[in-house]
């Protein structure tokens, strides 16, 4: 632990943002209006796993104020895939395209992106995008996923993404049998995901395109977004966050 970090361990750290936020002087993304600014809304899957047989965006595109409706065919070819680690496709993981292509694999998987002149129009138009789903057997229990017949990612060949090395339980059986007390317990952690209705786990939004590439408040996700969009890291289209509670 560095000396700077040690100063905060076990200490009461004064908050510096409260006065500004509690007195109505905070700046949130919804408070910012820029010339020509557009708003985006994702259309997300209500299914844990399903094949996408078709997407009809004609009604959404007919709504006044809607500029575009992107699907995987429009958006995915022009961007790089995202990966969990810097190892990229060489690592033991599966790709995460910007929009689901051919199949959705979790509730909330984004299948289309509506861009409109106002957020309200984007929300309404997203409800008009018709996605033809063919439900597939989901894999929802990680304790049985390894032996499930269905594969969430067929190209991966398995539902196991990685394993931690170590001695098998059988190798410790002698010590367990000799122990005065053996405690067995099962811990379950809540899943974190985007909701099918478009909500997310964070009350956050990003504002892109304000042209202030040197703004010190640029979001730390900027380099990653620049990589995905195949733009320079200091591109003025990179996102800048508003305040969030």
JOSUL-V377594 format. One record per backbone hydrogen bond with DSSP energy under -0.5 kcal/mol. NH is the residue of the N-H (numbers start at 1). CO is the residue of the C=O. If there is no record, write none. Layout:
BEGIN
nh: <NH NH>
co: <CO CO>
END
This chain:
BEGIN
nh: <6 7 7 8 9 9 11 13 14 21 22 23 24 25 26 28 31 32 37 39 41 43 44 44 45 50 51 52 53 53 54 56 57 61 62 63 66 67 67 68 70 72 74 75 76 77 78 79 80 82 88 90 91 93 96 100 102 104 108 109 111 112 113 114 115 116 117 122 123 124 125 126 127 128 129 129 130 130 131 132 132 133 134 135 136 140 142 144 145 147 148 152 156 157 157 158 161 165 171 172 173 176 177 178 179 179 184 195 198 204 207 208 209 209 211 213 215 218 219 222 225 226 227 228 229 230 230 231 235 238 240 241 242 243>
co: <2 3 4 5 5 6 8 11 12 17 18 19 21 20 20 26 28 29 34 116 114 112 42 196 109 104 134 102 51 132 132 130 55 57 58 60 63 65 115 115 113 111 71 71 72 72 75 76 228 96 85 87 88 91 82 110 100 50 45 106 43 43 70 41 68 39 65 118 119 120 121 122 123 125 125 126 56 128 129 54 130 131 51 133 49 138 140 141 141 144 145 150 153 153 154 153 159 163 168 169 170 172 173 174 175 176 182 199 195 202 240 206 236 238 236 211 212 215 239 219 221 222 223 224 225 226 227 226 232 235 207 217 205 27>
END
